[in-house]
Amino acid sequence: MSSVESLDSLLSQLRALSEQAQGLKNNTTNSGGVGEFADTLKHMVNGVNAQQESANTLQNQFATGDPQVSLSQVMVASQKADLSFQTMLQVRNKLVSAYQDIMNISA
């Protein structure tokens, strides 16, 4: 897989995630409430974990000299994992901030 194909694949995955996020944002039915929110967070954390594991696996394969793994694949996977982790971290920060705001209002 060439680096251009890897970047195209990454771009299409980012677009799919963006569309998925838009779908969650536009979904105004609140049938499950907290349960759906918790499930969404759990799904997000599991996805970040899977990307981290995938990047680590590729790094190990490349380090051991696997000819089927290129440096560009390793770098793209590592960047995807880092980006998803940073996104999750920002979501966590916003949740903590919102929680603190709510606690300040009720105090």
N, CA, C and O atoms as a GROMACS GRO file, in nm:
protein
  428
    1MET      N    1   0.085  -0.117   0.000
    1MET     CA    2   0.000   0.000   0.000
    1MET      C    3   0.090   0.124   0.000
    1MET      O    4   0.177   0.138   0.085
    2SER      N    5   0.068   0.212  -0.096
    2SER     CA    6   0.150   0.332  -0.105
    2SER      C    7   0.108   0.435  -0.002
    2SER      O    8   0.001   0.425   0.058
    3SER      N    9   0.194   0.534   0.018
    3SER     CA   10   0.162   0.637   0.117
    3SER      C   11   0.041   0.719   0.074
    3SER      O   12  -0.035   0.766   0.158
    4VAL      N   13   0.023   0.737  -0.057
    4VAL     CA   14  -0.093   0.811  -0.106
    4VAL      C   15  -0.221   0.734  -0.076
    4VAL      O   16  -0.321   0.792  -0.035
    5GLU      N   17  -0.217   0.602  -0.097
    5GLU     CA   18  -0.333   0.520  -0.066
    5GLU      C   19  -0.362   0.522   0.084
    5GLU      O   20  -0.478   0.524   0.125
    6SER      N   21  -0.257   0.520   0.166
    6SER     CA   22  -0.274   0.526   0.310
    6SER      C   23  -0.338   0.657   0.351
    6SER      O   24  -0.428   0.659   0.436
    7LEU      N   25  -0.293   0.766   0.292
    7LEU     CA   26  -0.351   0.897   0.324
    7LEU      C   27  -0.495   0.907   0.277
    7LEU      O   28  -0.579   0.965   0.345
    8ASP      N   29  -0.523   0.851   0.158
    8ASP     CA   30  -0.661   0.850   0.110
    8ASP      C   31  -0.750   0.770   0.203
    8ASP      O   32  -0.863   0.809   0.233
    9SER      N   33  -0.699   0.657   0.249
    9SER     CA   34  -0.774   0.574   0.343
    9SER      C   35  -0.800   0.649   0.473
    9SER      O   36  -0.910   0.645   0.527
   10LEU      N   37  -0.697   0.716   0.523
   10LEU     CA   38  -0.711   0.795   0.646
   10LEU      C   39  -0.814   0.904   0.628
   10LEU      O   40  -0.898   0.926   0.715
   11LEU      N   41  -0.808   0.974   0.516
   11LEU     CA   42  -0.902   1.081   0.488
   11LEU      C   43  -1.045   1.029   0.482
   11LEU      O   44  -1.136   1.092   0.536
   12SER      N   45  -1.066   0.916   0.418
   12SER     CA   46  -1.201   0.860   0.409
   12SER      C   47  -1.250   0.815   0.546
   12SER      O   48  -1.369   0.828   0.576
   13GLN      N   49  -1.160   0.763   0.630
   13GLN     CA   50  -1.199   0.724   0.765
   13GLN      C   51  -1.236   0.846   0.848
   13GLN      O   52  -1.333   0.843   0.925
   14LEU      N   53  -1.160   0.955   0.833
   14LEU     CA   54  -1.191   1.078   0.906
   14LEU      C   55  -1.326   1.135   0.860
   14LEU      O   56  -1.403   1.186   0.942
   15ARG      N   57  -1.353   1.127   0.732
   15ARG     CA   58  -1.483   1.174   0.682
   15ARG      C   59  -1.596   1.090   0.739
   15ARG      O   60  -1.700   1.144   0.777
   16ALA      N   61  -1.576   0.958   0.745
   16ALA     CA   62  -1.678   0.870   0.801
   16ALA      C   63  -1.703   0.902   0.948
   16ALA      O   64  -1.818   0.904   0.992
   17LEU      N   65  -1.596   0.927   1.023
   17LEU     CA   66  -1.611   0.962   1.164
   17LEU      C   67  -1.683   1.095   1.179
   17LEU      O   68  -1.765   1.112   1.269
   18SER      N   69  -1.653   1.189   1.090
   18SER     CA   70  -1.719   1.318   1.094
   18SER      C   71  -1.869   1.303   1.066
   18SER      O   72  -1.952   1.365   1.134
   19GLU      N   73  -1.903   1.221   0.968
   19GLU     CA   74  -2.044   1.197   0.937
   19GLU      C   75  -2.114   1.127   1.053
   19GLU      O   76  -2.229   1.157   1.084
   20GLN      N   77  -2.043   1.034   1.118
   20GLN     CA   78  -2.100   0.965   1.232
   20GLN      C   79  -2.124   1.064   1.347
   20GLN      O   80  -2.228   1.059   1.413
   21ALA      N   81  -2.029   1.153   1.369
   21ALA     CA   82  -2.045   1.253   1.474
   21ALA      C   83  -2.161   1.346   1.442
   21ALA      O   84  -2.237   1.383   1.532
   22GLN      N   85  -2.177   1.384   1.316
   22GLN     CA   86  -2.290   1.468   1.276
   22GLN      C   87  -2.421   1.395   1.302
   22GLN      O   88  -2.519   1.455   1.345
   23GLY      N   89  -2.423   1.264   1.274
   23GLY     CA   90  -2.543   1.186   1.299
   23GLY      C   91  -2.579   1.183   1.447
   23GLY      O   92  -2.696   1.192   1.483
   24LEU      N   93  -2.477   1.170   1.533
   24LEU     CA   94  -2.502   1.171   1.677
   24LEU      C   95  -2.549   1.309   1.722
   24LEU      O   96  -2.636   1.321   1.808
   25LYS      N   97  -2.490   1.413   1.663
   25LYS     CA   98  -2.526   1.549   1.699
   25LYS      C   99  -2.669   1.582   1.656
   25LYS      O  100  -2.744   1.647   1.729
   26ASN      N  101  -2.706   1.535   1.537
   26ASN     CA  102  -2.838   1.567   1.483
   26ASN      C  103  -2.947   1.477   1.539
   26ASN      O  104  -3.065   1.505   1.518
   27ASN      N  105  -2.911   1.372   1.609
   27ASN     CA  106  -3.009   1.280   1.666
   27ASN      C  107  -3.070   1.344   1.790
   27ASN      O  108  -3.009   1.343   1.897
   28THR      N  109  -3.189   1.400   1.775
   28THR     CA  110  -3.249   1.474   1.886
   28THR      C  111  -3.340   1.388   1.971
   28THR      O  112  -3.390   1.434   2.073
   29THR      N  113  -3.363   1.264   1.932
   29THR     CA  114  -3.445   1.178   2.014
   29THR      C  115  -3.364   1.134   2.134
   29THR      O  116  -3.252   1.084   2.120
   30ASN      N  117  -3.419   1.153   2.252
   30ASN     CA  118  -3.347   1.122   2.375
   30ASN      C  119  -3.414   1.004   2.443
   30ASN      O  120  -3.458   1.014   2.558
   31SER      N  121  -3.421   0.893   2.371
   31SER     CA  122  -3.492   0.777   2.424
   31SER      C  123  -3.416   0.710   2.537
   31SER      O  124  -3.477   0.665   2.634
   32GLY      N  125  -3.282   0.703   2.526
   32GLY     CA  126  -3.205   0.632   2.627
   32GLY      C  127  -3.135   0.721   2.725
   32GLY      O  128  -3.105   0.679   2.836
   33GLY      N  129  -3.108   0.844   2.687
   33GLY     CA  130  -3.045   0.940   2.776
   33GLY      C  131  -2.907   0.898   2.822
   33GLY      O  132  -2.816   0.882   2.741
   34VAL      N  133  -2.892   0.881   2.952
   34VAL     CA  134  -2.762   0.853   3.012
   34VAL      C  135  -2.703   0.724   2.961
   34VAL      O  136  -2.582   0.716   2.936
   35GLY      N  137  -2.786   0.621   2.944
   35GLY     CA  138  -2.737   0.492   2.895
   35GLY      C  139  -2.675   0.503   2.757
   35GLY      O  140  -2.569   0.445   2.732
   36GLU      N  141  -2.738   0.576   2.667
   36GLU     CA  142  -2.684   0.594   2.533
   36GLU      C  143  -2.554   0.674   2.538
   36GLU      O  144  -2.459   0.644   2.466
   37PHE      N  145  -2.550   0.775   2.624
   37PHE     CA  146  -2.431   0.856   2.637
   37PHE      C  147  -2.314   0.772   2.689
   37PHE      O  148  -2.203   0.780   2.636
   38ALA      N  149  -2.340   0.693   2.790
   38ALA     CA  150  -2.236   0.606   2.846
   38ALA      C  151  -2.190   0.504   2.743
   38ALA      O  152  -2.070   0.476   2.733
   39ASP      N  153  -2.283   0.449   2.666
   39ASP     CA  154  -2.246   0.353   2.562
   39ASP      C  155  -2.161   0.419   2.454
   39ASP      O  156  -2.067   0.359   2.402
   40THR      N  157  -2.196   0.543   2.420
   40THR     CA  158  -2.118   0.616   2.319
   40THR      C  159  -1.976   0.642   2.369
   40THR      O  160  -1.880   0.625   2.294
   41LEU      N  161  -1.964   0.682   2.495
   41LEU     CA  162  -1.831   0.703   2.552
   41LEU      C  163  -1.751   0.574   2.557
   41LEU      O  164  -1.632   0.572   2.525
   42LYS      N  165  -1.816   0.467   2.598
   42LYS     CA  166  -1.747   0.337   2.605
   42LYS      C  167  -1.701   0.294   2.466
   42LYS      O  168  -1.590   0.244   2.450
   43HIS      N  169  -1.786   0.314   2.367
   43HIS     CA  170  -1.751   0.280   2.229
   43HIS      C  171  -1.632   0.363   2.182
   43HIS      O  172  -1.542   0.312   2.114
   44MET      N  173  -1.631   0.491   2.219
   44MET     CA  174  -1.521   0.579   2.180
   44MET      C  175  -1.390   0.534   2.245
   44MET      O  176  -1.287   0.528   2.178
   45VAL      N  177  -1.394   0.503   2.374
   45VAL     CA  178  -1.273   0.459   2.444
   45VAL      C  179  -1.223   0.327   2.385
   45VAL      O  180  -1.102   0.309   2.366
   46ASN      N  181  -1.314   0.236   2.356
   46ASN     CA  182  -1.274   0.108   2.296
   46ASN      C  183  -1.212   0.128   2.157
   46ASN      O  184  -1.118   0.058   2.120
   47GLY      N  185  -1.265   0.223   2.081
   47GLY     CA  186  -1.209   0.254   1.950
   47GLY      C  187  -1.069   0.311   1.959
   47GLY      O  188  -0.980   0.275   1.882
   48VAL      N  189  -1.049   0.400   2.055
   48VAL     CA  190  -0.915   0.458   2.076
   48VAL      C  191  -0.818   0.349   2.117
   48VAL      O  192  -0.705   0.344   2.069
   49ASN      N  193  -0.862   0.261   2.207
   49ASN     CA  194  -0.777   0.150   2.251
   49ASN      C  195  -0.741   0.059   2.134
   49ASN      O  196  -0.626   0.016   2.122
   50ALA      N  197  -0.837   0.030   2.048
   50ALA     CA  198  -0.810  -0.056   1.932
   50ALA      C  199  -0.709   0.009   1.839
   50ALA      O  200  -0.621  -0.058   1.785
   51GLN      N  201  -0.720   0.140   1.819
   51GLN     CA  202  -0.624   0.209   1.733
   51GLN      C  203  -0.485   0.209   1.794
   51GLN      O  204  -0.385   0.195   1.723
   52GLN      N  205  -0.477   0.225   1.926
   52GLN     CA  206  -0.347   0.220   1.993
   52GLN      C  207  -0.284   0.082   1.978
   52GLN      O  208  -0.165   0.070   1.950
   53GLU      N  209  -0.364  -0.022   1.997
   53GLU     CA  210  -0.313  -0.158   1.985
   53GLU      C  211  -0.269  -0.188   1.842
   53GLU      O  212  -0.166  -0.252   1.820
   54SER      N  213  -0.346  -0.141   1.745
   54SER     CA  214  -0.311  -0.161   1.605
   54SER      C  215  -0.180  -0.091   1.571
   54SER      O  216  -0.095  -0.148   1.502
   55ALA      N  217  -0.163   0.031   1.619
   55ALA     CA  218  -0.039   0.105   1.594
   55ALA      C  219   0.079   0.034   1.659
   55ALA      O  220   0.186   0.025   1.599
   56ASN      N  221   0.060  -0.015   1.781
   56ASN     CA  222   0.168  -0.087   1.849
   56ASN      C  223   0.205  -0.215   1.776
   56ASN      O  224   0.323  -0.249   1.765
   57THR      N  225   0.106  -0.285   1.726
   57THR     CA  226   0.131  -0.408   1.651
   57THR      C  227   0.212  -0.378   1.525
   57THR      O  228   0.308  -0.448   1.494
   58LEU      N  229   0.173  -0.273   1.452
   58LEU     CA  230   0.246  -0.235   1.332
   58LEU      C  231   0.388  -0.193   1.365
   58LEU      O  232   0.482  -0.226   1.293
   59GLN      N  233   0.406  -0.120   1.474
   59GLN     CA  234   0.540  -0.078   1.515
   59GLN      C  235   0.627  -0.200   1.545
   59GLN      O  236   0.743  -0.205   1.503
   60ASN      N  237   0.571  -0.296   1.616
   60ASN     CA  238   0.647  -0.418   1.648
   60ASN      C  239   0.682  -0.497   1.523
   60ASN      O  240   0.792  -0.550   1.510
   61GLN      N  241   0.587  -0.506   1.431
   61GLN     CA  242   0.613  -0.579   1.305
   61GLN      C  243   0.722  -0.510   1.226
   61GLN      O  244   0.810  -0.576   1.170
   62PHE      N  245   0.717  -0.377   1.220
   62PHE     CA  246   0.818  -0.304   1.146
   62PHE      C  247   0.954  -0.319   1.212
   62PHE      O  248   1.056  -0.336   1.144
   63ALA      N  249   0.957  -0.313   1.345
   63ALA     CA  250   1.083  -0.323   1.419
   63ALA      C  251   1.148  -0.460   1.402
   63ALA      O  252   1.270  -0.473   1.406
   64THR      N  253   1.065  -0.562   1.384
   64THR     CA  254   1.120  -0.697   1.366
   64THR      C  255   1.155  -0.727   1.221
   64THR      O  256   1.202  -0.836   1.190
   65GLY      N  257   1.131  -0.631   1.133
   65GLY     CA  258   1.172  -0.646   0.994
   65GLY      C  259   1.069  -0.710   0.903
   65GLY      O  260   1.106  -0.765   0.799
   66ASP      N  261   0.943  -0.706   0.939
   66ASP     CA  262   0.837  -0.762   0.854
   66ASP      C  263   0.834  -0.686   0.722
   66ASP      O  264   0.809  -0.565   0.722
   67PRO      N  265   0.857  -0.753   0.609
   67PRO     CA  266   0.862  -0.682   0.480
   67PRO      C  267   0.725  -0.633   0.432
   67PRO      O  268   0.719  -0.551   0.340
   68GLN      N  269   0.617  -0.679   0.493
   68GLN     CA  270   0.484  -0.637   0.450
   68GLN      C  271   0.439  -0.508   0.519
   68GLN      O  272   0.334  -0.454   0.486
   69VAL      N  273   0.518  -0.458   0.613
   69VAL     CA  274   0.483  -0.337   0.686
   69VAL      C  275   0.581  -0.226   0.650
   69VAL      O  276   0.702  -0.240   0.669
   70SER      N  277   0.528  -0.118   0.596
   70SER     CA  278   0.614  -0.006   0.557
   70SER      C  279   0.617   0.100   0.667
   70SER      O  280   0.531   0.104   0.754
   71LEU      N  281   0.717   0.183   0.659
   71LEU     CA  282   0.731   0.292   0.757
   71LEU      C  283   0.611   0.386   0.748
   71LEU      O  284   0.565   0.437   0.850
   72SER      N  285   0.562   0.411   0.628
   72SER     CA  286   0.448   0.501   0.614
   72SER      C  287   0.324   0.444   0.681
   72SER      O  288   0.245   0.519   0.739
   73GLN      N  289   0.304   0.312   0.674
   73GLN     CA  290   0.191   0.251   0.742
   73GLN      C  291   0.202   0.271   0.893
   73GLN      O  292   0.104   0.303   0.961
   74VAL      N  293   0.323   0.252   0.945
   74VAL     CA  294   0.346   0.267   1.088
   74VAL      C  295   0.321   0.412   1.130
   74VAL      O  296   0.257   0.437   1.232
   75MET      N  297   0.371   0.506   1.052
   75MET     CA  298   0.356   0.647   1.086
   75MET      C  299   0.209   0.690   1.080
   75MET      O  300   0.162   0.763   1.167
   76VAL      N  301   0.138   0.647   0.977
   76VAL     CA  302  -0.003   0.684   0.964
   76VAL      C  303  -0.084   0.624   1.080
   76VAL      O  304  -0.168   0.693   1.139
   77ALA      N  305  -0.060   0.497   1.112
   77ALA     CA  306  -0.131   0.433   1.222
   77ALA      C  307  -0.100   0.503   1.354
   77ALA      O  308  -0.189   0.522   1.437
   78SER      N  309   0.025   0.540   1.374
   78SER     CA  310   0.063   0.609   1.497
   78SER      C  311  -0.004   0.745   1.507
   78SER      O  312  -0.050   0.784   1.614
   79GLN      N  313  -0.009   0.818   1.396
   79GLN     CA  314  -0.072   0.949   1.396
   79GLN      C  315  -0.223   0.938   1.418
   79GLN      O  316  -0.282   1.020   1.488
   80LYS      N  317  -0.286   0.836   1.358
   80LYS     CA  318  -0.429   0.815   1.379
   80LYS      C  319  -0.456   0.785   1.527
   80LYS      O  320  -0.551   0.838   1.585
   81ALA      N  321  -0.373   0.700   1.586
   81ALA     CA  322  -0.391   0.665   1.727
   81ALA      C  323  -0.371   0.788   1.815
   81ALA      O  324  -0.446   0.809   1.910
   82ASP      N  325  -0.271   0.868   1.783
   82ASP     CA  326  -0.246   0.989   1.862
   82ASP      C  327  -0.360   1.088   1.848
   82ASP      O  328  -0.404   1.147   1.946
   83LEU      N  329  -0.408   1.106   1.726
   83LEU     CA  330  -0.518   1.200   1.703
   83LEU      C  331  -0.645   1.155   1.776
   83LEU      O  332  -0.713   1.238   1.836
   84SER      N  333  -0.675   1.027   1.772
   84SER     CA  334  -0.795   0.979   1.840
   84SER      C  335  -0.779   0.993   1.992
   84SER      O  336  -0.876   1.024   2.061
   85PHE      N  337  -0.658   0.969   2.043
   85PHE     CA  338  -0.635   0.986   2.187
   85PHE      C  339  -0.650   1.132   2.227
   85PHE      O  340  -0.712   1.162   2.329
   86GLN      N  341  -0.593   1.222   2.148
   86GLN     CA  342  -0.605   1.364   2.179
   86GLN      C  343  -0.751   1.410   2.175
   86GLN      O  344  -0.793   1.491   2.256
   87THR      N  345  -0.827   1.357   2.080
   87THR     CA  346  -0.969   1.390   2.071
   87THR      C  347  -1.043   1.342   2.195
   87THR      O  348  -1.124   1.415   2.254
   88MET      N  349  -1.014   1.219   2.235
   88MET     CA  350  -1.078   1.164   2.354
   88MET      C  351  -1.040   1.247   2.478
   88MET      O  352  -1.124   1.271   2.564
   89LEU      N  353  -0.917   1.289   2.485
   89LEU     CA  354  -0.871   1.371   2.597
   89LEU      C  355  -0.945   1.504   2.602
   89LEU      O  356  -0.982   1.550   2.710
   90GLN      N  357  -0.968   1.566   2.488
   90GLN     CA  358  -1.041   1.692   2.483
   90GLN      C  359  -1.187   1.673   2.522
   90GLN      O  360  -1.245   1.758   2.590
   91VAL      N  361  -1.246   1.562   2.480
   91VAL     CA  362  -1.384   1.532   2.520
   91VAL      C  363  -1.391   1.516   2.671
   91VAL      O  364  -1.482   1.568   2.736
   92ARG      N  365  -1.295   1.443   2.727
   92ARG     CA  366  -1.291   1.426   2.872
   92ARG      C  367  -1.279   1.560   2.942
   92ARG      O  368  -1.349   1.585   3.040
   93ASN      N  369  -1.191   1.648   2.893
   93ASN     CA  370  -1.174   1.780   2.953
   93ASN      C  371  -1.303   1.861   2.950
   93ASN      O  372  -1.337   1.929   3.046
   94LYS      N  373  -1.374   1.854   2.839
   94LYS     CA  374  -1.502   1.926   2.827
   94LYS      C  375  -1.605   1.870   2.923
   94LYS      O  376  -1.683   1.945   2.982
   95LEU      N  377  -1.607   1.737   2.939
   95LEU     CA  378  -1.702   1.675   3.032
   95LEU      C  379  -1.672   1.717   3.175
   95LEU      O  380  -1.764   1.748   3.251
   96VAL      N  381  -1.546   1.718   3.213
   96VAL     CA  382  -1.508   1.760   3.348
   96VAL      C  383  -1.546   1.906   3.369
   96VAL      O  384  -1.597   1.943   3.475
   97SER      N  385  -1.521   1.989   3.270
   97SER     CA  386  -1.555   2.130   3.280
   97SER      C  387  -1.706   2.149   3.295
   97SER      O  388  -1.751   2.230   3.376
   98ALA      N  389  -1.784   2.075   3.218
   98ALA     CA  390  -1.930   2.085   3.226
   98ALA      C  391  -1.978   2.037   3.362
   98ALA      O  392  -2.068   2.097   3.421
   99TYR      N  393  -1.920   1.930   3.412
   99TYR     CA  394  -1.957   1.879   3.544
   99TYR      C  395  -1.928   1.984   3.652
   99TYR      O  396  -2.009   2.006   3.741
  100GLN      N  397  -1.811   2.047   3.643
  100GLN     CA  398  -1.776   2.150   3.742
  100GLN      C  399  -1.871   2.269   3.733
  100GLN      O  400  -1.909   2.326   3.835
  101ASP      N  401  -1.910   2.307   3.612
  101ASP     CA  402  -2.006   2.417   3.596
  101ASP      C  403  -2.141   2.382   3.660
  101ASP      O  404  -2.202   2.465   3.727
  102ILE      N  405  -2.185   2.260   3.639
  102ILE     CA  406  -2.312   2.217   3.696
  102ILE      C  407  -2.304   2.215   3.849
  102ILE      O  408  -2.398   2.257   3.917
  103MET      N  409  -2.194   2.167   3.901
  103MET     CA  410  -2.177   2.163   4.046
  103MET      C  411  -2.172   2.305   4.104
  103MET      O  412  -2.222   2.327   4.215
  104ASN      N  413  -2.114   2.399   4.034
  104ASN     CA  414  -2.109   2.538   4.080
  104ASN      C  415  -2.246   2.602   4.077
  104ASN      O  416  -2.278   2.685   4.163
  105ILE      N  417  -2.328   2.566   3.981
  105ILE     CA  418  -2.463   2.621   3.971
  105ILE      C  419  -2.550   2.570   4.086
  105ILE      O  420  -2.626   2.646   4.146
  106SER      N  421  -2.538   2.441   4.116
  106SER     CA  422  -2.622   2.382   4.220
  106SER      C  423  -2.575   2.415   4.361
  106SER      O  424  -2.648   2.391   4.458
  107ALA      N  425  -2.454   2.469   4.374
  107ALA     CA  426  -2.400   2.500   4.508
  107ALA      C  427  -2.449   2.632   4.560
  107ALA      O  428  -2.414   2.672   4.671
   0.00000   0.00000   0.00000
